[in-house]
Amino acid sequence: MIVFVGCAMLLLGSSCVVHTRPAHTHAVVIKKAPRYHKVVVVKGKRYYTWGGKHYRKTNRGFVFVRI
């Protein structure tokens, strides 16, 4: 009986669920692209490039991405 209670407490006391937090991203949103920007298509997705960096268009503006 004691062994049964001990096994039950061991199984019910430990959980397999792991809680993780998402990584905080500090993305800088650029409201308007400069006039000299270029549009490039990579694997069917449209990216905007200027200054040697690639950006993705979102509802709030442009966000820097690594391709």
Backbone bond lengths (Angstrom), bond angles and torsions (degrees), N, CA, C in turn:
res aa  C-N    CA-C-N  psi(-1)  N-CA   C-N-CA  omega(-1)  CA-C   N-CA-C  phi
1 M - - - 1.446 - - 1.525 110.53 -
2 I 1.323 116.23 -44.47 1.464 120.17 -179.46 1.526 110.18 -65.70
3 V 1.324 116.24 -37.29 1.466 120.46 178.53 1.524 109.93 -64.86
4 F 1.321 117.22 -40.77 1.464 121.59 179.42 1.530 111.03 -63.23
5 V 1.322 117.21 -44.88 1.469 121.69 179.28 1.529 109.90 -65.09
6 G 1.316 116.84 -39.74 1.467 120.84 178.93 1.517 111.79 -64.11
7 C 1.333 117.02 -42.72 1.472 120.82 178.15 1.526 110.98 -66.38
8 A 1.332 116.48 -39.75 1.464 120.12 179.24 1.523 110.50 -63.82
9 M 1.318 118.10 -41.99 1.465 120.93 179.02 1.523 110.93 -66.54
10 L 1.317 116.59 -36.71 1.456 120.65 179.41 1.522 110.81 -65.90
11 L 1.328 116.89 -43.92 1.462 120.76 -178.68 1.522 112.31 -72.09
12 L 1.318 117.14 -39.34 1.458 120.28 -178.21 1.529 112.28 -80.68
13 G 1.296 117.11 -22.42 1.460 120.58 -177.77 1.513 113.83 -79.16
14 S 1.318 116.86 -27.12 1.464 119.08 -179.53 1.519 109.34 -104.22
15 S 1.300 115.52 136.57 1.457 121.11 -178.34 1.522 109.53 -115.41
16 C 1.297 116.17 146.77 1.460 121.43 178.90 1.527 111.76 -89.70
17 V 1.302 117.17 -2.22 1.458 121.13 -177.54 1.522 109.22 -79.83
18 V 1.315 115.66 130.42 1.453 121.41 178.54 1.524 107.83 -115.25
19 H 1.306 116.44 126.45 1.457 121.04 179.28 1.524 108.85 -99.06
20 T 1.317 116.49 123.80 1.452 121.09 176.82 1.518 109.25 -123.41
21 R 1.282 115.65 151.11 1.456 121.08 176.83 1.522 108.89 -100.44
22 P 1.315 117.60 142.29 1.467 118.76 176.76 1.526 110.35 -69.30
23 A 1.303 115.28 149.37 1.455 119.97 178.88 1.524 109.55 -67.55
24 H 1.302 115.65 135.66 1.459 119.86 178.92 1.522 108.75 -76.49
25 T 1.302 116.11 125.26 1.451 120.22 177.73 1.519 108.79 -104.47
26 H 1.276 115.35 134.92 1.453 121.35 178.44 1.526 107.49 -110.42
27 A 1.309 115.93 69.67 1.456 120.85 -177.96 1.520 109.64 -81.26
28 V 1.314 115.24 132.75 1.454 120.77 176.24 1.522 107.40 -91.49
29 V 1.311 116.25 123.65 1.458 121.43 -178.72 1.520 108.29 -97.45
30 I 1.329 115.03 124.95 1.461 121.12 177.67 1.516 107.06 -99.27
31 K 1.310 116.68 120.86 1.464 121.44 -172.58 1.521 113.02 -68.17
32 K 1.318 117.96 -38.27 1.457 120.70 -174.27 1.521 109.74 -138.52
33 A 1.325 116.19 132.98 1.461 121.04 178.60 1.527 109.11 -76.98
34 P 1.336 117.64 148.13 1.459 118.99 177.58 1.530 111.33 -69.22
35 R 1.293 116.42 163.83 1.467 120.63 -176.81 1.518 112.69 -65.62
36 Y 1.315 117.61 -28.41 1.463 121.15 -176.30 1.530 112.84 -88.20
37 H 1.325 119.17 15.66 1.466 121.08 -179.46 1.532 110.68 -70.90
38 K 1.312 115.87 155.96 1.463 122.85 177.61 1.523 108.43 -118.99
39 V 1.320 116.45 149.34 1.462 122.36 176.73 1.521 107.38 -104.95
40 V 1.324 117.03 125.34 1.462 121.97 177.41 1.522 108.62 -124.56
41 V 1.325 116.15 149.50 1.462 121.83 178.53 1.520 107.79 -114.40
42 V 1.327 116.59 122.09 1.460 122.75 179.00 1.516 107.69 -123.27
43 K 1.322 116.87 117.62 1.467 123.67 -179.34 1.525 111.81 53.06
44 G 1.310 116.10 40.36 1.454 121.31 176.67 1.516 115.16 81.84
45 K 1.317 117.94 1.34 1.461 121.15 179.50 1.523 109.64 -109.80
46 R 1.312 115.92 140.77 1.456 122.03 -177.21 1.523 110.42 -89.88
47 Y 1.324 115.18 127.28 1.455 122.32 176.33 1.520 108.79 -124.96
48 Y 1.304 115.10 153.57 1.452 121.60 178.24 1.518 107.35 -112.70
49 T 1.322 117.05 137.22 1.452 120.11 -176.24 1.523 110.62 -130.05
50 W 1.310 114.85 138.76 1.458 122.96 170.25 1.515 107.77 -161.42
51 G 1.307 115.59 147.72 1.462 120.52 179.59 1.516 113.31 65.38
52 G 1.331 118.33 24.43 1.460 121.46 179.41 1.517 114.79 78.17
53 K 1.333 117.95 8.22 1.460 121.84 179.56 1.521 109.94 -121.71
54 H 1.322 115.95 154.09 1.459 121.78 179.14 1.527 109.82 -106.26
55 Y 1.323 115.00 142.79 1.456 121.53 -178.43 1.516 109.60 -130.34
56 R 1.310 116.54 151.91 1.458 123.78 176.93 1.518 107.61 -112.99
57 K 1.315 116.37 138.02 1.456 120.39 -178.70 1.524 109.59 -83.61
58 T 1.327 116.58 133.55 1.460 122.94 176.24 1.522 108.35 -126.63
59 N 1.311 116.14 179.07 1.460 119.97 178.47 1.527 111.86 -65.25
60 R 1.314 116.99 -29.79 1.468 120.74 -176.76 1.516 113.05 -91.01
61 G 1.333 117.67 -17.45 1.460 120.89 -178.43 1.517 109.99 153.04
62 F 1.323 116.69 -146.93 1.456 122.32 -177.96 1.522 109.64 -110.19
63 V 1.349 115.63 137.92 1.460 122.06 -178.06 1.521 108.28 -122.60
64 F 1.327 116.95 134.86 1.460 123.08 179.39 1.525 110.54 -65.32
65 V 1.341 116.49 135.10 1.464 121.85 177.41 1.520 109.00 -133.00
66 R 1.312 115.48 155.77 1.467 121.58 173.49 1.512 107.97 -103.42
67 I 1.315 115.76 128.59 1.474 119.63 -179.81 1.505 108.81 -106.64
